[in-house]
Amino acid sequence: MAYGDRKSTRVSFEGGLKSYIVGIDGSWRVACSMSDISQTGARLTITDPSIPVTHKEFFLAISTSGAVHRRCEVIRRDGDQLGVRFVEAPPFAKNTARR
């Protein structure tokens, strides 16, 4: 996907917004800068390029406390930049069994 092929409007952050890439299991964290965000994804720049992010899925912690986060899937890598798609949580299965 090229940068121009967008399905939703992006909001850019001049100078980037400090964020963190966090492992799904919470065992690792890497600082990054979010260049832009939309309803469907974001563009991230790894702050320390010596730390490789090789995982396909992770959480993007947007607030310093981690309270605001989104599950992401990497769709593009270009050096220290990542293009990510937000993964929607599967809907809860309705319990149809009666007690």
C-alpha positions as CSV (number, residue, x, y, z in Angstrom):
1,M,0.0,0.0,0.0
2,A,1.4,3.4,-1.0
3,Y,1.2,6.4,1.3
4,G,-1.3,8.0,-1.0
5,D,-3.8,5.0,-1.0
6,R,-5.8,6.0,2.1
7,K,-9.4,4.9,2.9
8,S,-9.7,7.3,5.9
9,T,-8.5,10.7,6.8
10,R,-5.2,10.9,8.6
11,V,-4.2,13.3,11.4
12,S,-0.5,14.3,11.3
13,F,1.6,15.1,14.4
14,E,4.3,17.7,13.7
15,G,7.4,16.3,15.4
16,G,5.6,13.0,16.2
17,L,3.7,11.9,19.2
18,K,5.7,9.8,21.7
19,S,4.3,6.3,21.9
20,Y,5.4,2.7,22.7
21,I,5.3,-0.5,20.9
22,V,4.5,-3.2,23.4
23,G,4.6,-7.0,23.0
24,I,1.3,-8.8,23.0
25,D,2.4,-10.6,26.2
26,G,3.7,-7.4,27.7
27,S,7.3,-8.7,28.1
28,W,9.0,-6.0,25.9
29,R,8.5,-2.4,25.0
30,V,10.2,-0.1,22.3
31,A,9.8,3.7,22.2
32,C,8.5,5.1,18.9
33,S,7.1,8.3,17.4
34,M,3.7,8.3,15.8
35,S,3.8,10.5,12.6
36,D,0.1,10.2,11.8
37,I,-3.0,8.2,12.7
38,S,-6.4,7.4,11.2
39,Q,-9.3,5.2,12.2
40,T,-7.7,2.3,10.5
41,G,-3.9,2.6,11.1
42,A,-0.9,4.7,11.9
43,R,2.7,5.4,10.7
44,L,5.4,4.9,13.4
45,T,9.1,5.7,13.5
46,I,11.2,3.5,15.8
47,T,13.1,5.9,18.2
48,D,16.1,3.6,18.6
49,P,16.6,1.8,15.3
50,S,19.2,-0.6,16.9
51,I,16.2,-2.4,18.5
52,P,14.5,-4.4,15.8
53,V,10.8,-4.9,15.9
54,T,10.4,-8.2,14.2
55,H,6.9,-9.1,15.5
56,K,3.9,-9.0,13.1
57,E,1.4,-8.0,15.9
58,F,1.8,-5.8,19.0
59,F,0.1,-3.2,21.0
60,L,0.6,0.5,20.4
61,A,0.5,2.4,23.7
62,I,-0.5,5.9,22.9
63,S,-0.6,7.3,26.5
64,T,2.3,7.2,28.9
65,S,0.2,5.0,31.3
66,G,-0.8,2.6,28.5
67,A,-4.5,3.2,29.2
68,V,-4.9,4.2,25.5
69,H,-3.7,1.5,23.3
70,R,-4.6,-0.3,20.0
71,R,-3.7,-3.8,18.8
72,C,-1.7,-3.4,15.6
73,E,-0.5,-5.5,12.6
74,V,2.5,-4.4,10.6
75,I,1.5,-4.0,6.9
76,R,4.7,-2.1,5.8
77,R,8.3,-1.8,6.9
78,D,10.7,0.8,5.5
79,G,13.9,1.1,7.5
80,D,12.9,2.5,10.9
81,Q,9.3,3.3,9.8
82,L,6.4,1.0,10.2
83,G,2.9,1.2,8.7
84,V,0.4,-0.5,10.9
85,R,-3.2,-1.5,10.6
86,F,-5.4,-1.5,13.7
87,V,-6.7,-5.0,14.4
88,E,-10.3,-4.9,15.7
89,A,-11.0,-7.2,18.7
90,P,-13.3,-10.1,17.8
91,P,-16.8,-9.6,19.0
92,F,-17.7,-11.4,22.2
93,A,-19.5,-14.7,21.5
94,K,-23.0,-14.5,22.7
95,N,-23.7,-17.2,25.3
96,T,-26.7,-18.9,23.9
97,A,-26.8,-21.7,26.5
98,R,-29.5,-21.3,29.1
99,R,-29.0,-22.0,32.7
